[in-house]
Amino acid sequence: MYYIAIAEGQTEGPFSLEVLENYFTQKKINAKTMVFQEGGQEWEEFEKVLAKYHKKIVPKSKVSEEQNTDVNLTLGNWFFLIGRVVAVCGLIGFFVCIAQKLIGLAVACLLSGFFSLMFFLWMGKIYDRIAECVLLLKNMQNNNQ
């Protein structure tokens, strides 16, 4: 059972960890909310308590966590890299067209490079969110087993 700090020395509780997780999902508490476990020695942030609890339930090897993180970072960074390359190509096209006095085509190259950059940055963020959701769903599945 856990107690939460609400304001200037006031506490509420006791709550089970499941209730606190629901409060967190409902945004009644946040990751930095201070929590005290009955029989514990000190107050801790909710995110640390939750991390300890989930480590006990779903032990993972450090090697597999590092591999998953590296793969996710590598795949997510490809979107950013492609966006930058396309933007640079748009700039090169812009300057080449300006040198040839093709103003309309120069503007088209510049705009296509800019919008391509924005598209790939957006796709990178979407990929990151999907990867987080997959990880969350895997953790939920492991907790239910």
Helices and strands as residue ranges (DSSP letters): E 2-7, E 10-15, H 17-25, E 34-37, E 44-45, H 46-57, H 62-99, H 103-144
